[in-house]
Every structure is written in structure tokens, then in C-alpha cells.
Amino acid sequence: MYWEIVDIVSRSIYVAGLATLTASTWSIPLGLILALRRFRGRYVLTSIFNSLIGFPTVLEGLILYLLLTRSGPLGWLNLLYTVNAIIIGQALLITPLIISFVIGAVESIDPKIKDAALTLGLSGWKANLVVISYSIRGIIASIMAGFNRAIGELGVALMLGGDIRFKTRVITTAIAFETGLGNWSFALILGFIFLLIISLITILTFIITGRIIARRVVF
Amino acid sequence: MIAIRAINLRKSYSTSNGRIEVIKGVSFEVRDGEFTVIMGPNGAGKTTLLRIIALLEKPDDGRLILFGTDTTSSWNNALRLRGDVTMVFQEPIVFNMSVYKNIALGVREGNVRGVVEVLAEQFKLKNVLDRNALSLSTGFRKRVMLARALACNPRILLLDEPTANLDGESREIVLRILKELLGSKTIIYVTHYLPEAQMFNTKILYMEDGVFK
């Protein structure tokens, strides 16, 4: 049981971590563009991402399942019921969440900060960098929210991973499975470990972020 | 030489109560090196006018010519003038970094350390150069803002109520330095206080409801 818990927990962190890292590579730049640039359709795009936060994970799992299944258009990739499929699904799931949080973090900064930078003759991108340096804590919080959402979701992991023991089983699918079998104690242990992981990672991230901000390495 | 030529500038904003015209056809000229004071009640459009001259906002209509460059016909030309036109805001906006870095950020040419040290001496900021500007009082922050604005050696300096909410010492320093600048820089100074406006013994424009009266 001990090794099984280690296996499940480590896989959960690996899958959610990689999904968060992957999603961040496109979500943060996209969020920054939407927050800092003024162009036609900006509000529509922002609203779409805001509404997609509530997209049902099971529905997303189903759509991706139909795409990745052997007879589906992406079936040749042989991704279904693999860890990589869960990573892709979770990355897509948390994309709108990270984008919206990044927009919120940047837009909460007083616009006069950017104006002040511009009037000093700083180029547009340098003035934006000043604004971003103020938003770092919010951007880190958006990444953490993405990670917590990814590690805590069930639909995608279940439908794309299949909850295969020692292969694709993660904490949430394991809790659901063990509850179905009536193994309440095992399910509860996993639940407590899950909460502990989320709390520890969040606290550690904010401590590290605080130190980074204190050293002013951003600008 | 004419530093600022504004011809029939107009600016309006959308609000929940419909469109509100803030600047209603403002025309004026300021010669190079001239010190101009703009007075007027709250909501008269003074800050909006400064923001247009600072190239932070485009006017809806009219022309703004800075040192012979028509900023309204080509926004790219206008952007090249940023830094030549610097604005000191009413609120004490300083960046989340040391006072030294705040001032250094404005330096565009020459020896950065040298420029910062001279300005720090002038504004009595030497003792706080290593402190985070955000940890300072409003008076100190405003001094940092003005020092930072002067660090980029602008041709036009726009000051939006620079002495508002200042303690005696900071007010004295700011006014002394502005007096020293008389004649050497084109300055537009917005204030509510008539005695302060008269102190500079210069042209005073009165703005109300989006126009000069």
C-alpha cells in the first residue's frame, strides 16, 4: 500500500506539474498580450477565456477521448490511456484559468505606472516590463491556481488516463476508484495527502516568490 | 521657437452617462523655455490636456505640434518625442525599486551615476538613495518623481500639481528647483493655488469646462 501511495502521489505531481508548465508557456504570454495590448476583439477573447474556466472537465475529457481514440482523427498518436494524454488534457483545461488570472493580475496594476514609464522615454515593451514586474505575484498565483486545478480534476484524468494501476492512476481517480470499492480509509488517506501536497506546494511557492520579489531580480 | 502649438484640441470619453467632452477646442502656444501656469477648478480638463501634450492620449480632433513636429498627423513621429516631453503626475508614482534606480531609469545619456548624484543632491535625496522608493513619504516620493523627470533632460516638463499634499520642506525644495529652471526648460505647471502661480511671475492661463477663459 505504501509504494502504491508513493506511485500515485508522485505521478499526480508529475502530471499536474508538467501540464501546468506546458499550459504556462502559452497562457502567460497570451494573458499578457490580452492585458497589455489594445486591439479589436480583445474584450470578446477575454470574455471567452473567462467563460471557459467553467468548462466541464468530463465534457473536455469526452471530446479529447473522441479525438484520441484509435478510430479518431488523432488515434495514430497512440496517446489514449497514457500519462501524456492526461498532461495534454489538463494543460488545455487550465489554459483559460491561467490566462484569465494573468489578465486580472496585470490589469489590477495602476495604469499610471505604465504612463510614468512611457513619459520617461522608455519603449513600449520596457514600460510593459515595469507593469509585469508589479504583477509577478499575481502571475505566480495564476500558475499555482492552474496547478491546483490540474491536480484536483477528475474528468480528464479518468477519461484519457483510464485509471490504470501503476500506469495512469492519479490521486483523484484513485480516490474515486477506492470509494467505489468501499475502501473508505484508503480513499481518505489519499484525500489528506492531496490536501497536504496542495498546501505545501502553494506555501513554498509563495515563500520563494516573496524572496524573488524582495531581491528585485525582475527589473 | 514655438515648443507647443495646440490648435483646436478636442477630447471626449465614453462614460455610463454617455460621451463627455473634456477638452472643447483648446488652442494655445508656448515658446521654447517659457514657463506657463494653468489654473482652474477640478474637472476643468487640465490633467487631460497635460496627458495629450505628454503623448499619453490622442486628441479626438485638432492638431498638436511639438517643436515643429505634428504629433497628430503621425503617431509614430509623436512616439519619438516621448522622453522629450515628460510629465510629473499629481499622484506620487514611483517604481518599486530603489530611489537610485528610479532616478537612473530616466537617464537617457551621459554618466548615469553622475546625473543621479547631482539630482539627489539638489532634491536632498542622498540619504535615501538605497531605500525602496515605495517606502518613502509622499513628499519624498514627489521629489523622486521630479528628479526622475529631470534625469531624462526633457525639453518640455509637464507638472500636474507637483506641490499638492507636500510637507513644507519638500514644497520649498520643489519650488526652489522650479525657479532655477525658469527660462531653461519649457514648463507647463498646473496648480490650484494662485499665490503659487504668481510666484513664477509668468503667463497664467485659466481653464474651465474644457476651454481657456
Interface residues (C-beta under 8 A of the other chain):
Chain A: D110 K112 I113 D115 A116 A117 L118 T119 L120 G121 L122 V130 S133 Y134 R216 F219
Chain B: R51 A54 L55 L56 R82 G83 D84 V85 T86 M87 F89 E91 I93 F95 N96 M97 S98 L105 G106 R108 M145 R148 A149 C152
